[in-house]
Amino acid sequence: MATSFALSPHSTLARFLRWGTAALRLLPAETAHDVGMWLLERQMMNRLPLPLPSITGLIEGMSAHLPGIGDLAHPIGLAAGFDKNARAPRGFAEMGLSFLEIGTITPRPQAGNPKPRLFRLDDQAGLINRMGFNSDGAERVAERLRRLHWQHEPVPMGINLGKNKDTDASAAIEDYSFGIETFAPYAKYFVINVSSPNTEGLRGLANEQFLRELAFRHRADLHRIWVKLDPDMPRRAFQSLVSALSDAGFQGLLLSNTHRVDLPEKGGMSGHPLAAQATACLEWAHEVLGDRLPIIASGGILSGQDVFQRIARGASAVQIYTSLVYRGPLTVLWMLQELRAEMDLRGYRFLSDVKGSYYKDA
Ligand SMILES: Cc1cc2nc3c(=O)[nH]c(=O)nc-3n(C[C@H](O)[C@H](O)[C@H](O)COP(=O)(O)O)c2cc1C
């Protein structure tokens, strides 16, 4: 039985890593992130004092497919923003994530907003960030990727693109084009980020005219270009935009980015408080698109049950960020165990049968 692969939360390894994650959370949020990245760059999962359980048996029947990206061992990938500059892709792959998204990368280097700019909401399993696209810039990241020789097999890597803070909206298309051209040799897929709340004017680019122009300009690459939208659009505007993106020929959608908030801090809210809104976006998109465009779900996916619910609502795969902060380096393993339990409970052997089942049962 698949559940025989379960790692007990009471095992020494689990306790050790839980302790480490709790210790990191004693630090200010961005310092903790920097320490985590430092460890991941050094591929710390390979250096643990105890062997990691294999996920091979656990993921039987859980493979997923993303058009233009390929087959995935399971549906849980890394969301943008954790590794903005491609510093630790190998470390993330060792954590068991099935695909990785690097970025957001801006054409020129920029520092982002002043610190503090990342805040934990511990009691809600949430985060608020106003990082503001701190980026090493396209040139340095491309050089890092050139040296990395990433194979995209078995873990495909996408590049999430943004515009510089001081690029005027009228010239924004040039920033995205520059990103697509610079990263063409390294990206399995691209994500056009027009949804982060922390760069003034960025969300204004989530309009039909801008995105159609971008699609036309890069029509030869459209099979690998996805668009990431925010969860704060009114339903009708959102639905008309996703229809237009489908007509324009984009490969797929990422739903969704963070929810814009002013309190208790200004920025983008992620984690549990985002879950309901991000799920609604998925349902709204399905209402107008059916299966016309593949969707990667993101936003408050903290457990295997959450993964099940998003796949049931039509997502082809999911991405996580905040759950890694709260659940630590074994997050993927825990979530896969929970997903397996949820599938067993509901009588599903294959994740492909779960996809869209929410609408069929309705
Ligand atoms: C600190 C932080 C930085 C982020 N940076 C980016 C980014 O650069 N580009 C992007 O598209 N999304 C970014 N995101 C959004 C995540 O990719 C993800 O869509 C969002 O956090 C919802 O997923 P979650 O609830 O699993 O965290 C960031 C999120 C956080 C918490």
Ligand as a Chemical Component Dictionary entry (heavy atoms), coordinates in Angstrom:
data_LIG
# 
_chem_comp.id                   LIG 
_chem_comp.type                 NON-POLYMER 
_chem_comp.pdbx_formal_charge   0 
_chem_comp.three_letter_code    LIG 
# 
loop_
_chem_comp_atom.comp_id 
_chem_comp_atom.atom_id 
_chem_comp_atom.alt_atom_id 
_chem_comp_atom.type_symbol 
_chem_comp_atom.charge 
_chem_comp_atom.model_Cartn_x 
_chem_comp_atom.model_Cartn_y 
_chem_comp_atom.model_Cartn_z 
_chem_comp_atom.pdbx_ordinal 
LIG C1  C1  C 0 8.263 36.750 -0.226 1  
LIG C2  C2  C 0 7.519 36.464 -1.483 2  
LIG C3  C3  C 0 8.052 36.881 -2.701 3  
LIG C4  C4  C 0 7.361 36.631 -3.883 4  
LIG N1  N1  N 0 7.904 37.034 -5.066 5  
LIG C5  C5  C 0 7.270 36.756 -6.219 6  
LIG C6  C6  C 0 7.835 37.121 -7.454 7  
LIG O1  O1  O 0 8.943 37.664 -7.519 8  
LIG N2  N2  N 0 7.133 36.855 -8.588 9  
LIG C7  C7  C 0 5.914 36.233 -8.569 10 
LIG O2  O2  O 0 5.320 35.999 -9.625 11 
LIG N3  N3  N 0 5.359 35.844 -7.401 12 
LIG C8  C8  C 0 6.009 36.099 -6.240 13 
LIG N4  N4  N 0 5.450 35.700 -5.054 14 
LIG C9  C9  C 0 4.136 35.024 -5.064 15 
LIG C10 C10 C 0 4.287 33.513 -5.027 16 
LIG O3  O3  O 0 4.914 33.060 -6.192 17 
LIG C11 C11 C 0 2.912 32.838 -4.906 18 
LIG O4  O4  O 0 2.187 33.064 -6.087 19 
LIG C12 C12 C 0 2.124 33.352 -3.717 20 
LIG O5  O5  O 0 2.954 33.517 -2.593 21 
LIG C13 C13 C 0 0.962 32.432 -3.370 22 
LIG O6  O6  O 0 1.411 31.160 -3.022 23 
LIG P1  P1  P 0 1.588 30.675 -1.482 24 
LIG O7  O7  O 0 0.342 31.014 -0.772 25 
LIG O8  O8  O 0 1.907 29.216 -1.592 26 
LIG O9  O9  O 0 2.754 31.451 -0.939 27 
LIG C14 C14 C 0 6.126 35.943 -3.859 28 
LIG C15 C15 C 0 5.606 35.513 -2.634 29 
LIG C16 C16 C 0 6.283 35.752 -1.458 30 
LIG C17 C17 C 0 5.698 35.279 -0.163 31 
# 
loop_
_chem_comp_bond.comp_id 
_chem_comp_bond.atom_id_1 
_chem_comp_bond.atom_id_2 
_chem_comp_bond.value_order 
_chem_comp_bond.pdbx_ordinal 
LIG C1  C2  SING 1  
LIG C2  C3  SING 2  
LIG C2  C16 DOUB 3  
LIG C3  C4  DOUB 4  
LIG C4  N1  SING 5  
LIG C4  C14 SING 6  
LIG N1  C5  DOUB 7  
LIG C5  C6  SING 8  
LIG C5  C8  SING 9  
LIG C6  O1  DOUB 10 
LIG C6  N2  SING 11 
LIG N2  C7  SING 12 
LIG C7  O2  DOUB 13 
LIG C7  N3  SING 14 
LIG N3  C8  DOUB 15 
LIG C8  N4  SING 16 
LIG N4  C9  SING 17 
LIG N4  C14 SING 18 
LIG C9  C10 SING 19 
LIG C10 O3  SING 20 
LIG C10 C11 SING 21 
LIG C11 O4  SING 22 
LIG C11 C12 SING 23 
LIG C12 O5  SING 24 
LIG C12 C13 SING 25 
LIG C13 O6  SING 26 
LIG O6  P1  SING 27 
LIG P1  O7  DOUB 28 
LIG P1  O8  SING 29 
LIG P1  O9  SING 30 
LIG C14 C15 DOUB 31 
LIG C15 C16 SING 32 
LIG C16 C17 SING 33 
# 
